[in-house]
Amino acid sequence: MFKKILIANRGEIAMRVIRTCKEMGIKTVAVHSKADEESLHVRFADESVCIGPAPSSESYLKISNIIAAAEITNADAIHPGYGFLSENAKFSKICSEHKIKFIGPSPEMIEKMGDKATAVSTMNLAKVPTIPGSGGAVDSEEEAIKISNKIGFPVMIKASAGGGGKGMRAVWNKSEFSKNWNSAKQEAAAAFGNDDMYIEKLIVEPRHIEIQIIADQFGNVSHLSERDCSIQRRHQKLTEETPSPFMTSKLRERMGKAAIKAAKFINYEGVGTVEFLVDNKRNFYFMEMNTRIQVEHPITEQVIDYDLIKEQIKVAAGIKISGNDYYPKLHSIECRINAEDPQNDFRPCPGKITNLHLPGGHGVRVDTHVYSGYTISPNYDSMIAKVITTDRNRDEAINKMRRALDEFIIEGIETTVPFHRKLMDDPNYIKGIYTTKFMEDYKS
């Protein structure tokens, strides 16, 4: 087992990893930017190293500084969390070259699944259901239009290196293709330094359902059931739940087997998520694979009593998993609390928290890194907390979430707490009737 792990991240995920490491008797190193000197992950780690100024490009994305921090503290492993360098094949490779274990998949696995066009091509070979489309990156606008005509409009233009909804455009007919193609390429180049694009058939009003998997170096793969992430705004997830109210036992079995097939085909190692779009007839199509821990992992942990971070560390240390699949015994909902103003188009709202009271009680979990007096920096993602409620069934989990959000007091900044509280009373949400288009008609 590792003696010391450096967490190459910040915020609530850094705190999440530190807590599990402490329970496992593993020393921790927090890295931080100048802006995060007063962050909780710095306070609670055994050691801390400043790796640069506030901009992430000069700190949390600066590979040389992170490797140097690991070497001077004698860390024998690095946990990348999510975002930042978590799916960076170059970072994984450099860790290996410096004999530091990257707690995640190999560079080869990240390259196969990190580029979305390559991932779709790989899944076609694995015979995992995929959305009709180009099957990989396309070389020109002319070729893209030809493919779109063949599969039929509407189509989705997608960035091969995309994520978070960037470089994505829905195109409903040929006349609007060119302007969307050009704007998507420009956005992808600015966001990822890569403007390769691919084409997919647009699945109208689907569910976004993902399957959590874990795999070891001995070829064992387990699926840990699904999470429904359909409530999104501009492709950014707002709330998640498990089990999905749209799921059936038969569909769960089929999707679980497909996710395992995908992982085995690439000899995957570690935790990961295979994401699918599911149409109204319960046909499912591979969308992408996230080769890291997900923001929404706590709801899976709650319904199957399973510490995903602990198992991820154990797999990285060469420990074999059981190979058993896991099925939800309870119902869990997660609301992402962002420092944003829902009344002002969800505009980010950095600033100082002047007063904070977090909810508690049976079945309520809050993952956060903020406290009263903490200043939220404008340099990073606006998510400041996750409220997770768990109960015997969906109705009770919703009731518990209402109560928890009523208890969540935060002053000094605007947050999405009122938005989520209103969502919990929405008739369609209560009935479980929602798709990825839910927010287009929702009045917050």
C-alpha positions in Angstrom: 0.0 0.0 0.0 1.1 3.6 -0.6 2.8 5.5 2.2 2.0 9.0 0.9 -0.4 10.3 -1.7 -0.3 13.8 -3.2 -3.7 15.1 -4.3 -3.3 17.1 -7.5 -6.5 19.0 -7.1 -8.4 21.4 -4.9 -11.8 21.9 -3.3 -14.2 19.3 -2.1 -12.6 16.4 -4.1 -9.3 17.1 -2.4 -11.0 16.9 1.0 -12.8 13.7 -0.1 -9.5 12.0 -1.0 -7.8 13.3 2.2 -10.5 11.8 4.4 -10.2 8.3 2.9 -6.4 8.4 3.0 -6.5 9.2 6.7 -8.9 6.3 7.3 -6.4 4.0 5.4 -3.4 5.3 7.4 -1.9 7.0 4.3 -0.1 10.3 4.6 -1.3 13.1 2.3 0.2 16.1 0.5 -2.0 19.0 -0.6 -0.9 21.2 -3.5 -2.4 24.6 -3.8 -2.3 27.9 -5.6 -1.7 31.2 -3.9 -5.5 31.8 -4.0 -6.1 28.6 -2.1 -3.8 29.1 0.8 -6.7 29.2 3.3 -8.6 26.3 1.7 -9.6 23.4 3.9 -7.6 20.8 2.0 -4.5 22.7 2.8 -5.4 22.7 6.5 -6.2 19.0 6.8 -3.5 17.4 4.7 -0.3 16.3 6.5 1.8 18.5 4.3 1.2 21.2 1.7 3.1 22.8 -1.2 2.3 26.0 -3.0 2.6 25.2 -6.8 1.9 28.7 -8.3 -0.3 31.7 -8.6 -4.1 31.7 -8.9 -4.6 30.9 -12.6 -4.9 27.1 -13.0 -2.6 27.2 -16.0 0.2 28.3 -13.7 -0.7 26.0 -10.8 -3.1 23.0 -10.9 -2.4 22.4 -14.6 1.4 22.9 -14.3 2.7 19.4 -14.5 6.3 20.2 -13.7 5.3 22.0 -10.5 3.1 19.1 -9.4 5.9 16.5 -10.1 8.4 18.6 -8.2 6.0 18.8 -5.2 5.6 15.0 -5.2 9.4 14.6 -5.3 10.3 17.0 -2.5 7.7 15.4 -0.3 8.6 11.8 -1.3 5.0 11.0 -2.3 4.8 7.6 -4.0 1.4 8.2 -5.7 -0.7 11.0 -7.1 -4.5 11.2 -7.0 -5.7 13.6 -9.7 -9.4 13.9 -8.5 -11.6 15.1 -11.4 -11.1 17.9 -13.8 -7.7 19.5 -14.2 -5.1 16.8 -15.1 -7.3 13.8 -14.2 -7.7 12.6 -17.9 -4.4 13.9 -19.2 -2.4 11.1 -20.8 0.8 13.1 -20.7 0.5 13.6 -17.0 -0.1 9.9 -16.4 3.0 9.1 -18.5 5.2 11.6 -16.7 4.1 10.2 -13.3 5.2 6.8 -14.5 8.5 8.1 -15.8 9.2 9.6 -12.4 8.2 6.3 -10.7 5.2 7.9 -9.1 2.0 5.9 -9.3 -0.8 7.8 -11.1 -4.1 6.7 -9.4 -6.0 6.2 -12.6 -5.7 4.5 -15.9 -2.6 4.2 -18.0 -1.7 6.8 -20.7 -2.8 4.3 -23.4 -6.2 3.9 -21.8 -6.8 7.6 -21.4 -5.8 8.2 -25.1 -8.2 5.5 -26.2 -11.2 6.9 -24.3 -10.2 10.5 -23.6 -10.7 11.6 -27.3 -14.4 11.2 -27.9 -14.1 10.4 -31.6 -11.5 7.7 -30.9 -13.6 6.3 -28.0 -16.6 5.9 -30.3 -14.5 4.1 -32.9 -13.1 1.8 -30.1 -16.7 1.1 -28.9 -17.8 0.2 -32.4 -15.0 -2.4 -32.5 -16.1 -3.6 -29.0 -19.7 -4.0 -30.4 -21.1 -1.6 -27.7 -24.1 0.2 -29.1 -23.1 3.6 -30.4 -25.0 6.6 -31.9 -25.0 6.6 -35.7 -22.4 9.0 -37.0 -19.0 9.6 -38.4 -17.4 6.9 -36.2 -14.4 9.2 -35.7 -13.0 12.7 -36.5 -13.9 14.1 -39.9 -11.4 15.9 -42.0 -13.6 18.7 -43.6 -16.9 20.5 -43.5 -17.8 18.9 -46.8 -17.3 15.4 -45.4 -19.3 16.3 -42.3 -22.2 17.5 -44.4 -22.1 14.3 -46.5 -22.2 12.1 -43.3 -25.0 14.3 -41.9 -27.1 13.9 -45.1 -26.6 10.1 -44.9 -27.7 9.6 -41.3 -30.3 12.3 -41.5 -30.8 15.6 -39.7 -30.9 16.6 -36.9 -27.3 15.9 -36.0 -24.9 16.9 -33.3 -21.5 18.4 -34.1 -19.1 17.4 -31.3 -15.5 18.3 -30.3 -13.3 15.2 -30.2 -11.5 16.5 -27.1 -14.7 18.0 -25.7 -16.2 18.1 -22.2 -18.6 20.2 -20.3 -20.7 21.0 -23.4 -17.9 23.0 -25.1 -17.6 22.5 -28.9 -21.1 21.0 -29.2 -23.8 22.2 -31.6 -27.2 20.8 -32.5 -27.9 21.2 -36.2 -31.5 20.8 -37.4 -31.0 21.2 -41.1 -28.4 21.6 -43.8 -28.8 25.4 -44.1 -27.5 26.1 -40.6 -24.7 23.5 -40.7 -21.8 25.8 -41.8 -22.2 28.5 -39.1 -22.5 25.8 -36.3 -19.5 23.9 -37.7 -17.3 27.0 -37.6 -18.4 28.2 -34.2 -18.0 24.7 -32.7 -14.4 24.4 -34.1 -13.5 27.8 -32.8 -14.8 27.0 -29.3 -13.1 23.7 -29.2 -9.8 25.2 -30.3 -10.0 27.8 -27.6 -11.1 25.4 -24.8 -9.0 22.3 -25.6 -6.3 23.4 -28.1 -7.8 20.8 -30.5 -10.5 21.6 -33.1 -11.0 18.0 -34.4 -14.8 17.4 -34.7 -17.1 14.4 -35.3 -20.7 14.0 -36.2 -23.5 12.0 -34.4 -27.2 11.6 -35.0 -29.0 13.8 -32.5 -31.1 11.7 -30.1 -34.0 14.0 -29.4 -34.9 14.4 -25.6 -32.9 11.5 -24.3 -32.0 10.5 -20.8 -28.4 10.8 -19.8 -27.6 7.6 -17.8 -24.2 6.5 -16.8 -22.8 3.2 -15.4 -20.1 3.3 -12.7 -17.5 0.6 -13.2 -14.3 -0.5 -11.4 -11.6 -2.8 -12.8 -8.4 -4.2 -11.5 -5.1 -5.2 -13.3 -6.2 -8.9 -13.3 -9.0 -8.5 -15.7 -11.9 -8.3 -13.2 -14.5 -5.7 -13.9 -17.6 -4.8 -11.8 -20.4 -2.5 -12.5 -21.9 -0.5 -9.6 -25.3 0.3 -11.3 -26.4 3.6 -12.8 -26.8 7.3 -12.1 -29.3 9.5 -13.9 -27.7 12.8 -14.9 -30.4 14.1 -17.2 -31.1 17.4 -15.5 -28.5 19.6 -17.1 -28.1 23.2 -18.1 -25.9 23.8 -21.2 -24.6 20.2 -20.8 -23.5 20.9 -17.2 -25.1 18.5 -14.7 -27.2 20.1 -11.9 -28.6 17.2 -10.0 -28.2 13.4 -10.2 -29.9 10.4 -8.7 -29.7 6.6 -8.4 -31.5 4.5 -9.2 -32.9 6.2 -12.3 -36.7 6.6 -12.2 -36.6 5.5 -15.9 -34.6 2.3 -15.2 -35.9 -1.2 -15.4 -34.2 -4.3 -14.1 -33.8 -5.6 -17.6 -32.3 -2.3 -18.9 -29.9 -2.1 -15.9 -28.7 -5.6 -16.7 -28.1 -4.8 -20.4 -26.4 -1.5 -19.7 -24.2 -3.0 -17.0 -23.1 -5.7 -19.3 -22.3 -3.2 -22.1 -20.2 -1.1 -19.6 -18.3 -4.2 -18.5 -17.7 -5.1 -22.2 -16.4 -1.6 -22.9 -14.0 -1.7 -20.0 -12.7 -5.3 -20.7 -12.2 -4.4 -24.4 -9.6 -1.8 -23.5 -8.2 -3.7 -20.5 -9.3 -0.9 -18.3 -7.9 -0.4 -14.8 -9.3 1.8 -12.0 -12.7 3.5 -11.6 -14.5 5.0 -14.5 -17.9 5.8 -15.9 -19.4 4.7 -19.2 -22.0 7.2 -20.2 -25.0 6.5 -22.4 -27.9 8.3 -24.0 -31.2 6.4 -23.7 -34.1 7.2 -25.9 -37.8 7.0 -25.0 -38.0 3.4 -26.1 -35.1 2.5 -23.8 -32.6 2.0 -26.6 -29.2 3.0 -25.3 -26.1 4.4 -27.1 -22.5 4.9 -25.9 -21.7 8.5 -25.5 -18.3 8.7 -23.8 -16.2 7.2 -21.0 -14.8 9.3 -18.1 -11.6 7.7 -17.0 -11.6 9.2 -13.5 -13.8 9.6 -10.4 -17.0 11.6 -11.1 -18.4 14.6 -9.3 -21.6 12.5 -8.6 -19.9 9.4 -7.2 -21.3 9.9 -3.7 -24.8 8.8 -4.6 -23.4 5.5 -5.8 -21.5 5.1 -2.5 -24.6 5.8 -0.5 -26.9 3.2 -2.2 -24.4 0.3 -2.2 -22.3 1.1 0.9 -19.1 1.3 -1.1 -16.1 3.7 -0.7 -15.1 4.4 -4.3 -12.0 6.4 -3.4 -10.8 3.6 -1.1 -11.3 0.9 -3.7 -9.7 3.2 -6.4 -6.6 3.5 -4.2 -6.5 -0.3 -3.5 -6.8 -1.1 -7.2 -3.9 1.3 -8.0 -1.9 -0.5 -5.3 -2.4 -3.8 -7.1 -5.2 -5.3 -4.9 -7.8 -7.5 -6.7 -11.5 -6.6 -6.6 -14.3 -9.1 -6.0 -15.6 -8.9 -9.5 -19.2 -8.8 -8.1 -21.7 -6.4 -9.6 -23.6 -4.1 -7.2 -27.3 -3.0 -7.2 -28.9 -0.1 -5.4 -30.6 -1.0 -2.1 -31.7 2.6 -1.3 -32.4 5.8 -3.2 -30.0 8.8 -3.3 -30.1 12.3 -4.8 -27.3 14.8 -5.2 -27.7 18.6 -5.7 -24.7 20.5 -6.8 -24.5 23.8 -5.0 -22.8 26.4 -7.1 -21.8 30.0 -6.3 -24.1 31.2 -9.1 -27.1 33.5 -9.3 -30.1 31.5 -10.8 -32.0 34.7 -11.2 -29.3 36.2 -13.4 -28.7 33.4 -15.9 -26.7 31.4 -13.4 -23.9 34.0 -13.5 -20.9 33.0 -11.3 -20.9 34.8 -7.9 -17.5 34.7 -6.3 -16.9 36.5 -3.0 -16.7 36.1 0.8 -19.1 33.8 2.7 -20.1 35.7 5.7 -22.3 33.1 7.3 -22.7 29.4 6.7 -24.8 26.6 8.2 -24.7 23.2 6.6 -27.6 20.7 6.9 -27.2 17.4 8.8 -29.2 14.5 10.2 -29.7 10.9 9.2 -29.3 10.3 5.5 -27.8 13.7 4.8 -24.2 14.1 3.5 -22.5 17.3 2.5 -19.2 17.3 0.6 -17.7 20.7 0.6 -14.5 22.7 1.2 -16.0 26.0 2.2 -16.6 27.6 5.6 -17.8 30.9 7.1 -15.3 33.5 6.2 -14.0 31.6 3.2 -13.5 33.6 0.0 -14.6 32.0 -3.3 -12.1 32.7 -6.0 -13.2 33.7 -9.5 -10.4 31.5 -11.0 -12.0 28.1 -10.6 -15.2 26.1 -11.1 -18.2 27.6 -9.2 -19.3 24.4 -7.5 -18.8 24.9 -3.7 -20.7 21.9 -2.2 -22.8 18.8 -2.9 -25.8 17.9 -0.8 -26.6 14.2 -0.9 -29.7 12.7 0.7 -30.4 9.0 0.9 -33.5 7.1 2.0 -35.5 3.9 1.4 -37.3 5.2 -1.7 -37.3 8.2 -4.1 -40.2 10.0 -2.4 -38.5 9.9 0.9 -35.1 11.0 -0.6 -36.9 14.0 -2.2 -38.6 14.9 1.1 -35.2 14.7 2.9 -33.6 16.9 0.2 -36.3 19.5 0.7 -35.6 19.5 4.4 -31.8 19.6 3.9 -32.0 22.5 1.5 -34.2 24.4 3.9 -31.5 24.0 6.5 -28.7 25.2 4.1 -27.9 28.8 5.1 -25.3 30.7 3.2 -24.8 34.4 3.2 -22.5 36.8 1.4 -23.0 35.3 -2.0 -25.7 34.0 -4.3 -26.0 30.2 -4.7 -28.1 27.6 -6.5 -29.7 26.4 -3.2 -33.1 28.2 -3.9 -33.1 26.7 -7.5 -32.7 23.2 -6.1 -35.3 23.8 -3.4 -37.8 24.8 -6.1 -36.9 21.9 -8.3 -37.8 19.5 -5.5 -41.4 20.7 -5.8 -41.6 20.5 -9.6 -44.4 18.1 -10.5 -42.5 16.6 -13.4 -39.4 16.1 -11.3 -41.4 14.5 -8.6 -42.9 12.1 -11.1 -39.5 11.3 -12.6 -40.6 12.7 -16.0 -37.5 14.5 -17.3 -34.9 14.4 -20.1 -31.8 16.3 -21.0 -34.2 19.0 -22.3 -35.9 19.6 -18.9 -34.2 22.9 -18.2 -35.1 24.4 -21.6 -38.7 24.8 -20.4 -38.1 25.0 -16.7 -38.8 28.4 -15.0 -36.3 28.9 -12.2 
